[in-house]
Amino acid sequence: MENASKPLLRALGGEAVWPPPFWLMRQAGRYLPEYRALRAQAGDFISLCTNPELAAEVTLQPLRRYGMDGAILFSDILMLPWAMGQGLRYAEGEGPLLEPIRDAEAFSRLNPEKVRENIAPILETVARVRAGLAQEAPKTALIGFAGSPFTVACYMVEGKGGGDFAHARRMAYADPQLFGKLIRLLVDSTVDYLVAQAEAGAEALMLFDSWAGLLSPAQFRRWSIEPTNAIVRGIRKHFPTIPLIGFPRLAGPLLVEYAQRTGVGTVGMDTAMDPRWAAANVPSNIGLQGNLDPQALVAGGMALEAEARSVLAAMRGRPFVFNLGHGIVPPTPPEHVAALARVIRIG
């Protein structure tokens, strides 16, 4: 059975693997010189995400250096609204810029019927990476992903990243009918997108709700937990046993309710979460993933080792995947990632 040879899939399946498997959010990216070389070759970011040959190569790059147990598809959570026809570009130093969706007319211009056609290059990347792993890293599992509906809606309504996404949060209160229509569209499209990734070769799937922590408890339940549960149920109709990871960043104590109600098998802990509290409060049949501070990885040395060992000590004896509490930041020295890998492998 293939899962038996892949530590990440064993951990995501509920086994307390030790030393724990690891991968790092944004492990393929700007901190690696080989990524920067390919990024320059591609031209712009969207061209890189939709070039299967280059995107597959970028996905595999960190594995050659560090031998992670998970390879996460190189893409972006905003490729789904882009595939629906929302104008998207990435400006240097500004991040993503989109045509804002703030009224029914703008919403009506979205075309979910175009998604499958437009994501075809991304699905080819998934297939290429899966084939590449079979050749280069047969014990490494491929993770597909999407943004959770609330987080993706934040960008779609605001038209950009950064800040507190006031327009999106205000719409959720002031026009819940329109905001709900957007969320439902994203639920349905995200199910289709993730099922397609699984069909193309993804062995586990992850939902990033990066901005869930901006919501009040009632809004968190309505716009984070409920849509995530709907996505999980939709995926399970096609892939009943595929491992699912949910990452409701900055959920705080609501992490427990998210773990209990969404149906994901593993929940990601952000940097602010005390792993000891999570281990004591999240049901033991639900795995945990996280949660080293990315800035500790930048700092390196004894501070990095102490932080990593603290996370490991809190997680021993339960299903766990070592990761960061948010993505790798560009100033991270590559040799610090190698040092972290050594600490994790000691356990």
N, C-alpha and C positions, 0 to 999 in steps of 0.2 A: 504494500500500500504506500503510495507516494508520500502522504502526509507524515508517515512514520519517520521518514528521512529528513524532514524539514522542521527544524526546531521552532520556527515562528508559527507554523500551522499547528504544531502540537500545543504551544502555549495559548494560541487563540482558540483552540478547541477545548481548553479547560485544564490542561496539564501544567503542574508546577515544575517547569523545566528549570534546571540549574546547572551551570550558570545560565542566566536568562538570555533568550535571543534579543538582538537589538537591531534597530535601524534608527535613523534620525530624520526628523522633518526638515525638508529642504536640503537633504544630503547631497543632491545633485544641484550645483548652482555656483553662485558668484565667488565663493571662497576658493574654488578650484581653478588653477590656471588653465587646465585643459578645457574646462567649461567656457571660460572667457574666450579662448581661441575659437571654439565652435560657434559661440554666440556672435562673434564678429563675422564669421563666415556666413551665417544665416541671414544677417541683415537686421530685421526687427524681431521682437519677441513672438508675435503671432506666427510669423513665418517659421520660426524655430519649432513652435509647438505643433505646427501642421506639416512638418517635414519628417516623415516617419524614420528615414535613415538617420538624420541628425538627432531627433528626439530619443530614439532608441539608444544611440551611442551615449548621449548625455545621461540617460537613466543608468547605464551600465558603468559609467566612469568611476563613481565612488566605490563600487564593489571591487574593482580591480585594486584599489588602494587599500581598502579596509576590510573587505569580506563581510559586509553586513548580512544579517539573516533575512532581511527584507529589502526588496527593490521596489520603490514607489514610482509609478508612472510619472515621467516628466511632462507636466502639463500645467494647467491653471484652473482655479475654480470658476473663472469668468469665461471659459471657453463655451459653457452651456448658453449663457445669454448671447454670446457672439454667434453661436450656431443658430439661435432663434432670430437673428437679424438685428439685434441691438448694436448700434455703432460702438466700437471699442478700439481704443488705441492705447499704447503704453508710452508715456512721455518720460524722457530721461530726467530723473530727479523728482518726478511727480507721481509716478505709479500709474495705475489704470485710469483712463478717462472714458466715460460712456455718455451716450445720449440719455438724459434722465427720463425715467418713466414716472410721471407724477399725475397723470390724469387718464381717463378712459381712452382718449384718442391715442395717446402714446402707447398704452397697453395693447390696443387693437393692432398696432403695427408689428407686434411680435408674431412670429410664424413657427410654431412648434413642428409643423409638418416638414420643415427644412432641416431639422436637427440631424436625423439619421444620415442624410446626404453630406452635411457639413462636418460631421464628426468622423467620417470614414478614414481620413488620414490618422486620427488619434487611435482608432481601433486597429489600424495597421501597425502603429507603433507598439501597441499592446502585444500583438502577435509576434512582432520582431523581437521584443524584449523577452517574451516567454521562450522563444527559440534560442535566443542568445544565452539565457540562463541555463538551459539544458546543456549547452556546450561549455560554458565558462564557470557556472556556479550552480551545480545541480541541487545543492541543499538550500539555496536561497529562494524564497517565495515572492511572487509578484503581487503587489498591492495596487489595485485600482482605486480611484477616489472621485469624489465630487464635493462641492460645497453644499452645506445644508441650506434649505430654502430661505430661512431668515437671513443668514449671512449673505447669500447671493442677492437677495432682495435689497439688502442695505446698499450694495453697490449700484444695483439697477435703478433704484429710486434716487439715491444721492447724486449719481453720476461721477463719483470718484471715491477714492479711499481716504482714510485718515479722518480725524475728528470723531465726533460722537454720533454720526449718522442721524442728525436731528430730523431731517425731512422724512426718512424712512420710519423712524420711531413715532413721529407725529402722525404720519399717515395711518399707522396701525391703530392709533387711538381715534383719530378724527374721521377716517374713512375705512373702517374695517372691512366693508364690503369689497372695495377695490383692492385693498391690501390682501384680503383673503383670496380673491381671484388670482392675484399674482402668486401667492403661496401655493395654491392648488395647482396652478400651471407648472410651477417649479417641482412640486412633489411628483406629478405624473412624468414630467420630462426627466427628472433625476432617476426615477425608477428605470425608465427606458435606457438612459445613458449608462447606468451602472450594470444593468442586465447585459447590455451590449458589450461592456468591458469584460464581464465574466465569460460571455460567449467567445470573446476573442482570446481569452487565456488568463485573465486576472484570477488569482487564487484566493484573495481576500479583498474586501472593499472597505473604504473608510469614508466617513462623512465629517467634514470640517465645519463646525459651527463657531467660527472664530470670534464672532461678535455677540454670542448668546448672553454673555455677562452684562451687556448693556440693558437687558430687559428686567422689568419688575418680576416678582415671582409669578403673578397671574399671567403676565404676558409671556414669560418664559415657558409656562405650561402650554399656552395656546400656540405660540409661534415657534417653539423649539421642540418640546417633547412630542406634541401631537403630530406635527409634520414628519418628524423622524420616525415615529411609530408607523405612520402610513407608508413611508418609504420601505421600512423593514418588512412590513407585511407584503408590499408589492414585490420586493425582491424574492422573498421566501416562496412565492407562488412558482417562481422559475428555478431558483436554486435554494432548496430547503436547508442545506447544511453549510453553505459558504460562510466563512467567518466574517463578521461585521464589527467594525470599530467605530465608535462615536466619540467626537471630541468637542464637548460643549465648553469652550474656553471661558474661564472666569465664572463658572457656574457656582462656585462655592459649595455650601451645603446642599444645594439643589442637584449636585452631582449624583447623590444617592437616589433621588426620585427619577432622574434621567436614566440611571442604570436599571432601575426596577421597571420602568414603564415603557421605554422605547423598544425593547426587544433586542438591542445590540448585545453581543457576547462579551465585548471588551470596551471599557471606557478610558479615554485619554485624560490624564491629569495635567493641568497647566502648571506653570512655574509657581504660582501662588498657593497651590494646594499642598497641605501637609500630607505626605504619603502615609504617615502613621495613622492619621485620622481617616484617610481614605481606606486603608487596609482594615481598620476597625469597623467602618460603617457601611462600605459597599459590600453587598452579599458576596460570600466567598465563591459562589459559582460563577461570578462575573469577573472577568480578567481586568487587570489594570495596566495602563501603559503610561510611561512618562519617567520623570518630569524634571530632569536636570535643567537648571537655568542656562540658557544659551550664552549668557555673559560669563559664566564660570568656564565654559568651553573656550571663550576668547582669552580669559585670564591664564588658564593652564596651571601647571605646577601643582603645589600641595593643595591649593584651594580647590582645584578641579577634582583631585583625587578624593579629598575629604567630602565634597558634595556628592560625588558619585557613590562613594561607599555608604553615605547616609541613606540615599535612595535604596540602594541594594539591601541594606540591613532591614529597612521597613517592609520590604516586599518578599523576603525569603519565605518559602512555604506556601505561596499561593500563585495562581496563574498570573504571569507578569511578563511584559515586554519592555525592555529598557529603551527610553527615548528621551527627547528633550521636552520641556514644557511649552515650547514654541519653536519656530524654525531657526535653523542655523543662520547667523548674521554674516554679512560679507567680510568683516574684518577677521573672521576666525582663522587662525593659522592651521593649515592642513595637518601639521605634525601634532597639534593638540587633539585632533580627532583620533589619530593613531594611538596616542597615549590613553585616551578614554577607552578605546577598544581593548587595550591591554588590561585595564582595570576591570572592565566588565567580564572579560573572559576568565579572570581569576575567580570572580564571583564573591 
